[in-house]
Amino acid sequence: MPSVNNTIQLITRAEAERQGTRGRPGRAQESCDDDLAKGPWEFDLAEALAGTPGYGPGASNADTAPVETPRQGQLPQEYKDASDDELTVRIMAAKAELGDRVVILGHFYQRDEVVKFADFLGDSFQLANAAKARDAAEAIVFCGVHFMAETADMLSGAHQSVILPNLAAGCSMADMADLPSVEACWAQLEELYGTEPDAAGRVPVIPVTYMNSSAALKAFCGEHGGIVCTSSNAATVLEWAYERGQRVLFFPDQHLGRNTAKAMGIPLEHMPLWNPRLPLGGNTPAVMDNAKVVLWQGFCSVHKRFTTAQIDQARADFPGVRVIVHPECPMEVVDAADESGSTDYILKAVQAAPDGTTFAIGTEINMVNRLAAQYPQHTIFCLDPVICPCSTMYRIHPGYLAWVLEGLVRGEVLNQITVPEATAVHARVALERMLAARPRSVQESAERQAAARDQRGTAGVREPAAAGAPGA
C-alpha cells in the first residue's frame, strides 16, 4: 500500500484512478489541498517572505496562526534536492555514527517516510514517558509537534537536548488557548466562585489542560492545583480532578472535554462553552453557577472533519463495519460511532480484532493508512474519503531529519527546544500528575462506553465517580 505522501503525489499528477490508489475500498481518493504535494520548505520560505506564520496545507490551512508562532529557517538546498533514497542513506549513516547518543521519537500521525526511522512510536502519553525514560541519549529528536517537544524537554534530563526537526510544526488547537486568555478566565471564575473549599475540602475549580497546549499553560495548571491530560487518560484525570474540586476548567479542546464528561454522566447543560473574547465566556451567572465542566472554545481541525454522514455512508457500504473515532471528534460523531478512543486505543482495538474485521476509523489519515498496511487481514479505511493530514505533523519531512542528525554528527545542535526553568518547574508538577494517571485498558474503556450508550437520554445530574484516581 502506498504511503499517504505517495498517494498525494499520485493524486496531484491526476494518476490516482489509473494507478488504482484507494482509500475507502472501491472509491478513488482526492486530497484537500494540492499544496500537500510540495516540499514543506516551500512554506517555510513563503511564511518568511510574507512575514507571517502559518500552519501549512492540510487540515489546519484555514486556521490563523498567532504572530508569535515559531517559524522555520531555510533548509539547506542539498536536503531539498536529495532523493528519498539518498535521504534514507544519510539518515541511517548518521544514526549509526551517533549510536545511543541519539533517540528518535515519532508520533502516530507522522508520515511513513519519517516513522520508519523512529526508535519509538506512540501517542502523546507514551511519548512523554519515552522522553523521560531515555536518560542515556544526549539528544532526543522529536518527530511530532512543538508542544510535544516542549514536554520532552521538561521531562528529560538537564544533560539532554530536545530537537524539533521543523520549528514550524506547531498545533492550531494548542494555539487556541494562550496564557493571558486563561488567566483572564481564571480571574472571572475566582470572582464568581470564590477560592474557599467546600465542606469536603474540594476547591471551586480545578484547571485541566490537554497535552495539546503550551508549556505556559501546563505551568498554570501546576501552579493552580491542576493537571495535564491526554486523550488516553482523560477519564482518569477528570476523576482525579473531581476528588479535589467542585468543577473543572478544561482547555483547549472542547470536544475531548465534552465527550469525556458526558461519558461520566455529566449532562450537557452543566458544560458551558467558554468564549475567551466575551465576558463570562458568553454565559450568564446562572449558567455558570450550574457548571460542572467549563469547556474552552477550541478544537482539532483534523477531527472536526469527521461527520455522522460519513459514518452513515460507511455503514451503508459495509454492513457490520466497526466504527472507531478519536474523542477529539464532535460529540455527535462520537455518539454515532461504535467506540471512541485515543490513537493507542485504536491501535490495540485493531490488533485484538478477529481476522476479517472491517474498520472505519476517524482519526488522522497517516495512522489509518499505516494500520491498513500493517494489518492486511482486516479491511481498514478512513471515514473521511478526502486525504487531509494534520498540517503541522506534515511539516516534518526526512530532509529536516537528515539535516538535524547530520548536525549532531558535526557536534551542532539545531532547532533545540528549551523551556525556561521558571515555567518548567510548575509544568512538571502537572505533568507528573498526568503520568501517574494511568489510562484505562481497552477492555474497560469499551465496557464503559457500552454502558454509557445504554444510558443515553437519562435525566438528572450525577456526580462523577472518583474510583481509582491517582494521588497528587
N, C-alpha and C positions, 0 to 999 in steps of 0.2 A: 504494500500500500504506500503511495507517495506521501511525503510529509505535507503539512499544511502549506509551507513555503513553496514547495514544488507544485502543489495544486494551484496556488495563486498565480505562479508564473505561467502555468498552462492556460488558466482562465484568461489571463491578461493577453496572451497570444491567441486567444479565441480557438484553442485546441481542446478544450475540456470535453466536448461532445465526441470528437474524433478519437481521443485517447481513452474514452470511457471512464474519465475521472468521476467518481460518485461520492455523494455524501450520504443522505438517506438512500438506501438501496433503491435503484431504479430511477433516480432523479439526478440529472446533471446539476452541478452547483454553480453559483455565482459568488463573487466577493462583494463586500460592502463598500470597497474603496479601491480604485485602480492603483492608487499610490502605494498600496501594500507591496507591490512588486518591486518597488525601488529600494535601494540600499538605505538604511536608517541615517547614514551620514549626509544624505541629501537634505534631510530635515534639520540636522544639526546646523548645516550651512544656512538654510532658509531662515531659521529662527535667529541666527546670528545677524544676518543681513537685515532682517525686519526689526531687530531689537526687542522682540517679544518672544517669550517661551511658548511652547505648545506641547501637546501630548503625542502628536503624530497621527498617521492614518490608523483606522480601526475603530473600535467601539467608542473611544473617548474623543474622537476627532472634533466633535462639535462642542465639547466641554471647554470652558475658559480656564486657562492656567493662570494662577496668580503671578504677579510680576516678579516675585522672589523665587519662583520655581527654578531649580538648578538647570543649567544648560551645559551641553557637552561641547568642548572644543573640537577642532577639526582632527579627525582620524588621519594619520599619515597615509599618503597616497598608496604606498605599497600594499597596505592592508585592504584598501578599497579595490585594488586591481587584482589581488590574488584570487585564484580559483578556489572552489570548495576543497578540492584535493590538496592544493598547496597549503591552505589554512589548516587542514587536518594534520598534515605532516609537521607543520610548525608548532601547532598546539601540543601534539604528542611529544615532540622533541623537547619543548620547554617543560612539560610536566615531568618527563623522565629526568631532566637535569635538576629540576627543583626537588624532586622526590617528596619526602614527608614534610618539607618546609612549606608546602602549599596544599590547601584543600579547596576544592571547588564544590560549592553548594548550589543546587539547582531547584527551582520551584516547578511544580507540576505544569504550570502554564507556559513555561519556556518552549521555544521552538525545538524540534527534534535535533536540528543541526547544532544546538548548544547542549541539550540534555545529554547527548552521547558522551560528553567529556566530563560530566558531573561525577564526583566521588560519592555524593549523597543527594538523593532526590526525595522531595517531600512537600508537605503543606507548611503553612507558616508556623504552626505549633511545633512540628517535627524539626523544622529548620532552626528554630530558636534553640531547641535542645541540642541540635547538632553543633551549632556555633559554640555553645557553652562547653560541649564535650571534647572539641578538637583542640586540646590545650597544646599539643606538640607542634602544631603548624605555626610558622611565623606569619603567614599571610592566609587570610580567608577571602577567596574570590567569590562574591555572592552574585550568582546569576538569577536575579529577581528584580525587585524594585527598591526605591530609596528607603522607605520605612523599614523594610526587612534588613537592609544593610545597617541602618542605624541600630536596630535591635541587636544584630550580631556584634556590633562594636561595643554596645553596653554590656553584653553578657560574656564577651570573650576577655582574654587576659590583657593586661597592660603591655605585654611584650608582643602582642599580635596586631597586625594591620588588617583592616577590612577594606576590600576594594570592590567598587561597583563598576563593571566594565563600561557602562554608558551612564553618565550622570543625568541624562535626560529621562532615564527610566524611573519615572515618578508614579503617582497614583492620583487620578482625578477625585476618587472618593475621599482619600486622605486629605486632599486639599479643600474639601467642602466644610471642614471644621478647623478653625485656627484658634490659637491661644486667646487672643483678645475677645473673640466672639464667645468662647466657652466661659471665660472669666466674667464677661458681662451677663451671661445667662445665670451663672452661679450666684452672682450678686443679687439678681432678681429672685432666685429661688430662696436664698437665705432671708431676704426681706419678707417673702411670703410665708415661709415655713418656720423661720427661726433657726436656731442652731442647737437647741437643747434636745437631748434624747427623751424617748417616751419611757413609760414605767418599766418596759422590758429592756431598756438600755439601748434601743435602736435609734440611731441618729435620723434626722429628717430625710436626708438624701445621700445615696452612695453614687459616686461617679464611676461609670464603666466605659472604657474606651475599647473599641475594636482594635485589633492589631494593626489594621489599616489606618494608621494615624501617625502623626509626627511624634518625635521623642519628647517635644514640649508638652503634648497632651498626655502622654504616658506619665511624665513627671507631675503634671497637675493631679492626676489620679493618685499617684503615690503620696503626694503632699496632703490630699484631702480624704484619706482613708479608703481610696478606691482600688481598682484592679483593671488589668487588661484581659480581654478575651479573644479567642479565635473562633472560627465557625465550628471547630471540632469540640470545644469545651464551653460554649456559650451557656448552655443549660446549667452546667455545674457552677459556672461563675455567677449566674443570677441567683442560684440557691445560696451561694456564699454571701452575696450582697444582701439578700433578704434576711439572713440571720443577723445582719449588722445594721440594716437600715429599713426605714418605712417605705421608701420608694427609690427608684433608680433613675439617674440621668444617663441615657445610653447614646453614645455618639461614635462615629459619624453616620453609620448605616442604619437607616430607619427599618429596612426590611428584615435584616437579621434580628434586630431587637424585637420587632413586632411578631415575627414568626416564632421566635423562641419563647416570648412571654405568652403568646396565645396558646402554645402547646402546654404551658404550665397552668393554664386555666384562667388567665387574666383576661377579662372582657375588653373588647376594643375601645369601649367608651372610657376606659381607665388608662388609655395610651395616647395622650395628646401629642400632636406633632409640633415640634418647636422650630419656628422660622426665625433665625437669628437676626433678621432685619426688622422684626416687629416687636413692640413691647409685649412682654409676657409670651413671646414666641407666637403672637397672633391668637392667644387664648384668653378667655375670661378667668377671673379669680375663682369662680365656681367650678369651672372645668379643671383648673389646676388643683383645687382642693381634693378632687377625687382621683388624682393621678396616681397610678402605681408605677408606670414607666413613662418617662418623658423622652420622646424619640426625636433625635436630631434629624433635620431635613436633608439627609444625604443618601446617596445610592451608588450602586456599581453600574457603570454603563454597559458592561458585558452582560450582566444578569438581568437587567431591565429589558433586554431584547426578547426574552422568552415570554410566551403568551399561552393562554388557555387554548386559543385556536390551534396553535402548533401541537398541543397535547391531543386535542380532538382529532387532528389530522393523523397523528401517529397511531392513535387507537383505531382509526378507520382503515389505515393502510396495513396495520399489523395487529389483528385481534390477539389479545393476551399479552401485548407488549408491557414490559415493566418500566415505568416512567420514574426516574430519579432526578431530582433537581437540587441545586445548591440553595441553602437558606438565604442567600442574598437576593434570590428572585422575589418578585412581588408576591404578596400573600395569596392572591387568587391563583397564582401558578403553583405555589407550594400546596395549597388545598386541593388542587385538581390532580396533582401528581400522586403516585403510589407511596413515594418516600422522598424525604429531603435529607441532605447531609453534606458534610464537608468533603473536600476532594479525597481525603483519606477514606472516609466512609464510602464514597462512590467506588473507589478502587477495591476496597475489601468486599463490597457487595458483588462486584463483577467477579472477583476471584472465587467467591464462595458459591456462586450460582451453578446449578446443574447445566451440563453441556446443552447447547441448543437454545439457551435463553435469548430472547430479543430485548434489548435495552434501548430506550430513548432517553438521552441524558441531557440535562440542562445545565451545562457549565462551559468553561472556556474551550474553544474548538481544538487547541493543540493537545489538551489532555484527552478529549474524547477520541480524536483521531488516533492517538497513541494506544489507547485501550483497545480500539478496534483492530489495530495491527498486532498487539500483543496477545489478544485472546480471540483468535480466529474461530474457535469453537462456538462463539456467540455471534449474533448479529447486533452490532452496536452502531448507533448513529446519533448525531447531534439533533436536538429538537429544532434548532434554527437551521433551515436549509441554506441560509446565506453565510458564507465564511466571513466572520468578523472577529478577529482575535483581539485580545487585550492590547490596546495601543502601546502602552508603556512596557509591558513584558516583551513586546515585539521589537523594542528599540535595542535589545541585546542581540548581537549578531556575532558569529565566530570571528569576524575581523577584529572586533573590540576585545574579545577574549584573548586572541593571539597577541594583540598589542600589549595588554596589561601583563600577560605571562612573560613575554619576552623582556618587558621592562624589569620584572622581578629577577630574571636571569642576569640582567646587567646591574642589578643592585638598586634599581629605581622603583619606587612605589608610586604608581599612577592612580589617580581617581580614588584616593583614600577617603573614607567616610569617618569622620571623627565627631562625636557628640561631646560638647563641653561637660566637664565633670559636675559642674553646678546643676546641670539638667539631669545628667545620667544618674546621680546619686538618688534622686527621688524616683526616676523612672524605673530603676532596678527594683525598688520596693514593689511597685505594681506588677512588674514582670515576674518577679519571684512568686508572687501570689498566683499569677496566671499559671506558671509552670507547676505549681502544687495542685492546681485544679484539674485533675486528670479527666480526659474525655470519657464519656460512656462508651461501652462496647457497641459494635454494630448491632448485635442481637438486642441489647437493652434499648438502644435508640429506636430500632424498628418496632419493638413491642410497645414502647411508649407512644410512638406515632400512631400505631393501630388503635390503641386505647383512646387517644385524643380524637381520632376520626370518628370513633363510635359515639363520642360525647359531644360532637359539634352541635351547636344550636341550643345547648343548655343555658339557662339564665342564671344570674346571681354571681356575686363576687366570691372568688375563692382565693384564700391566701396561698401564696406559693409554698410548696414543700421545701424543707431545708435539710433533706436527708443526705448524709454522706458528704457534706460540704467540707472542704479542707480548712485547716487553720490558717491564720494570718501569717 
